[in-house]
């Protein structure tokens, strides 16, 4: 049987932290770096007085990319911390999760 004590503690302590694999963390950081570049590009478009419709299309692209990061993070959160906390009887994690999902899909 594998020992997940360290990972498990990170979900259930007062100051909660995630426990992403290095691969997942690199994926998230890479995506966010691209989004950061897209946002800088948006500022440049505004500074160059780019046609509004073109800027709006770029904004849509950034929003889509952020949604992708949110979906990936939500999936990992549900498969790790949420499952572990429910197994520990911390069913209030479901209310926390519902609030988070409602914020994501505004």
Phi, psi and omega in degrees: 000133180283150178262112179253020186303312183298313179297316183298317180299326183293338178272334191249001179279165181303316177260091187288144175225154177278169177221066179285148172293161178299323180297314180295316180299316179297320179298312180296315180296319179299314179298317181292326176297318178296318180296319178301318177296320179297320180293319176299321177298322177299317178300319178298320178298318179295315180298330180269008180057040178296145180308131187307318182298323178294321178294318180297324176296320178293322177298318178300321179296318178295317179299319179296318179295319177296321177300321178298318177296316179299317180296316180297314181295319178298316179301312181294323179297315182294322183281348182241275186302315183297313179300313182297319181290324176295318178299332177274003180084010180271070184291347177296344177299333179293319177296318177301316181295319179296320177298316180297316180297318178298323177293322181292327186257020176301000000 
